Every structure is written in structure tokens, then in C-alpha cells.
Amino acid sequence: MRIETITYKRVKSLGNYQNETMEVTAVLDQYDDPNEVSERLRELVKSQLFPPESVPTQTDDF
């Protein structure tokens, strides 16, 4: 069996009966590892739907 494409889709609840959906698809070539590609797709979607929150830097006032 040869895998030619991998699609990953995730839904984020925005609350108040709303959601946001993101779906990405990768076309594999003969040298791609399907496990690695699917992990990269998951990470891409996660970073887009759930971006890291910026942490405010603390400064000491003297």
C-alpha cells in the first residue's frame, strides 16, 4: 500500500456555539515518511488554532 496524501483536520470550540475548523493536506513523494508528515501536519494545525500565549516579562522595580 502506498500513501499518496495525508489530511489532518481539527475543530476548535470558540464558545457560544461557534467553532473554527482548520484542515491541511500534504502530498507525499516516494521519500516522505507518512508518520513524520502526519506529525508535522498536526503540529501546524495546533500552532495555528492554539498559538502560544505571549508571557509578559516581569521587571523588578527598585
C-alpha positions, -999 to +999 in steps of 0.1 A: +000+000+000+013+034-009+001+065+009-001+095-015-019+122+006-024+128+043-051+152+056-055+164+091-085+184+104-092+198+138-121+218+152-116+244+180-146+255+201-148+292+204-177+291+228-211+305+224-219+276+199-192+288+175-161+269+163-132+272+139-120+244+117-086+241+100-077+213+076-043+208+059-033+182+033+001+171+022+010+153-010+037+128-003+066+118-026+083+085-025+108+096+001+084+110+027+078+092+059+040+092+064+043+092+102+066+122+101+044+141+077+013+135+097+030+147+129+041+179+111+005+185+099-008+180+135+018+205+148+010+230+121-027+229+128-022+231+165+001+261+162-025+279+140-055+272+161-038+273+195-009+298+192+013+300+223+002+328+246+028+355+250+041+356+285+046+391+299+081+397+311+084+407+347+106+436+357+116+444+392+110+480+402+137+492+426 
